[in-house]
């Protein structure tokens, strides 16, 4: 996972880079708040951020406030490094937008544990965002299917009436029967989409993409499509 370390003290910065890299993090570093701000405005910016509270130019608190003032689809998880561990200083950091803090000098094991918490939080946030996105897509698909069901029902009904009126030897019988079969098939698909209850996928285009497996994702049983 990618992580940004903003620390003006070169010794502390290099130590953090070394430790975090050793534990599998891809570290991007900044020497002050201004540089960190520019990095965090990039589309592929790290979401896990370790900020020193006291930096030249833009300090950690100011940077926190600016980041929280943005409306981002993927929020940052901010761990604030502070040499001030008084309750009021901690409150200021959290009020500015930090998710957590750790006082200097810190224990590396504790720091890694707190960063691990941030990593888990970001993972959960991503999962929740994916569920919300999927829910929105399913609601839109359900609305479309609901609107399609009525005309499908009408076409299927008229097809059935035509089949009853035509002689079996009529050359149009097979064509109308095919139309009705395919219309009913579309109706069955819309019914299943309206009953999707879980996210299940299957390979598409030889495994190069994945699409929703409508059959497995739907909780409905096999039956004629519903009239809208």
Buried (B, 14 or more C-beta within 10 A) or exposed (E): BEBBBBBBBEEBBEBBBEBBEEEEBEBBBBBBBBBBBEBBEEEEBBBBBBBBBBBEBBBBBBBBEBBBEEEEEEBBBBBBBBEBEEEEBBEBBBEBBBBBBBBBEBEEEEBBEBBEBBBEBBEEBEEEEEEEEBEEEBEEBBEEBBEBBEEBBEBBEBBBEBBEEBEEEEEEBEEBBEBBEEBBEBBBBBBBBBBBEEBEEEEEEEEEEEEBBBEEBBEBEEEEBBEB
